[in-house]
Amino acid sequence: MAAIFAASAGADTVLLERTKDGGRKILISGGGRCNVLPAQLDESRFVTDSSPNTLRKIVRSWPLHEQVDFFESELGIALVEETESAKLFPASHRARDIRDGLLALATQRGAQFWPDTLVTALTPLADGRWRIDVDQAPAIEADAVIVATGGLSVPNTGSDGTGLRIVAALGHTMHPTYPALTPLRAEPPPFAELAGISLTVTLTARSALHNATSSGGFLFTHHGYSGPAVLDISHVAARSLLSEATARVHVCWTRLDTAGWEHVLAPHGTRTVLGALRTELPDRLAAALSGVAGVDPTRSLADLRRQERLALVETLVRGILPWTADDGYKKAEVTGGGVSLAEIDPRTMESRKHPHLFLCGEVLDAFGPIGGYNFLWAWATGRAAGLGAARTSNA
């Protein structure tokens, strides 16, 4: 996206790509369908340790409806909404169409694409230009440089933190990085026998410094938990591992609140605890949660003592979800932390420490929930960086 807008603005643009084809995170997103944008945008769902006001300025620099129009008008790719998830996908449901369309447009606008090119260092020169050192090739000099290298997440796509190391070496303030939007693990796994069961839940993660709540899909795995709700609160858990006190994760297993479950668990003929729980939960999970509450699932509701009923309701509405670790950058969809937003101009993405250096995407201290937010951030910051760099090179 940065190359597209830099070239469109008349700059002589070279896109240096360390892999042979580029855009590999696009290819794996949305299960290969590419959740290219959210259908609706809630700015408050972005996470940053920098100024939220600066983040909002950046997000608003290219509004969602204009981004949709870009993909449909400029790339010729119709987007369709998946209503149950409020996500936008290409009508073909092929991620490759998005990746190939962006690369083709960059080339069409005049950008040169150099695959298999590994940048090893950036050095500011006395005349305001930059030297770009690349592996096994002569250095390149340029009027402006855009760092659009991703973070540390899913390193087998080529995103191994090289850009973060380069900008840190140039003296930028770096908020500590951590895996975000990643599954959680529990060792030993208390619910291993439930692997494969999925449902909709509400999770709340709280640590001494951070908290997050998310409602959505939840999946039991052989080693822990995954699904949208888990991924969206995982950053609180992951960050707490860097401190002395790990975060607590609570789960509301169904749509019912305390009053709702008290009604379901009220004495009703010969109905058992398991029979009542099965009205709202998968059978095996119903049995497991009654065990967590210390209540025999075969007991009649009429025989339950008050304390047992209260224990059941507490487990169902505010149960503790045991966890011990996260799945790290290997499975994280995005990197938390990165370059402080205070050190970039939100209008152009130019570094405030180094003129003619522009930063965009995952190297910056911001990320959003799953559902197209992080692509929206990439597209908006890439566009602003491309336009900013073009103005520098054309000056």
C-alpha positions, 0 to 999 in steps of 0.5 A: 500500500505504501508503494502504491501511493508513493508511486501514484504520487510520482515518486520513483519507488522501489519495493524491497521484499525479503520473500520471493512473493510478498504479502504472505500474511494476507494469504493466510488471513481469514483462513485463506479468505482474507478478512480485508476490513471490518464492516464497522469500525470501533476506534476504542478497540485499538490497543496502544501504550502511546497516545490514543488521540494520535492513534485516532488521528491516524485511523481517521486519515483514511476512513473505512468507507474510503478504504472499501471504495479503494478496494472496489474501485481501484483494485476492482475487487468487490467486498462482501460482508459476513454479517454474523462476524461483521467482517468484509471479505473479497467476494471470491473469498480468495486471499490471493486476489487481494495480495495479487491485486495490490502487487499488480497495482503497485507495478501498474503505478510504476513501483519496481518490485524486488523480491528476495531482498533482505535489508540489513541496515538503514543509515542516514547520510549527511545530505538528508538521504538514506543508505539501505544496506541489503544482503548480498547486493550493493547498498542503495541510496534513496531520498526517503525510506519507508519501513513496512516490515511487520513485527514478530508475529508468524515469522515464517511469513518473513516477519521476524522483527528485522524492522523493529531491530533496525528502527530501535538501532536508530534510537527510537523509543520502543514500547516492549513487544509481546504476542497479541491475538494468540491462543492460550495454553494450560499445562496441564490442560484441565479440559483436554477431553473437551478439545474440539468443542466450540461455543460463544462466550464472554471472557474478561482478562485482568492484570495489575495494569491491563484489562480486556473483555471480549464476546465471541467464538471460543474453542477448546484445544488439546493444550488450551483455548483458541477462538476470537474471544480468546485471541482478543483478550490474550494480550492482557495475559501475554503482557502479565507474563512479563510481570510478577503477577499473571492475569486472571481470566474469567469466563461467562459460558453462555448468554445467561447472567446470574438471574438467568441461571438461577431461573434455569437451576430452580427446582423443576420436577425431576430435572437433574443438574446435567439436564438443566445445564444441557439446555444451554451448553454442549453435553460434555462441557455441561458435565465438566463444569458441574464437576468444576463447581463440585456438584454431581451432575446427576443430582436432582435440582430439587436436592441442591443446597443453596451453596451448591446452586450458588457455586454452579452459578458462579462457575457458569457466569464468572468462572475462572479459566485456568491458563499458564502460557500463550502460544507466542509469536509463532501463532500470534496474529499481530505484535503488541508494542513497538515504536512510540506513536509520539515519535511519528507525525500522524499526518505523514508517518514521518519519524520525528527523530530522523527526517525522510524516514517513514514508519507504518504498520506493525512496527508501530505501537498499535494493534486492533482486535481480529476482524480486519482492524489490523489490515485497516491499520496497515492500509491507513498507515501505509497510504499516509507513509507513501504519500509522505515519502513521495512529497519528500522525494519530489521536493 
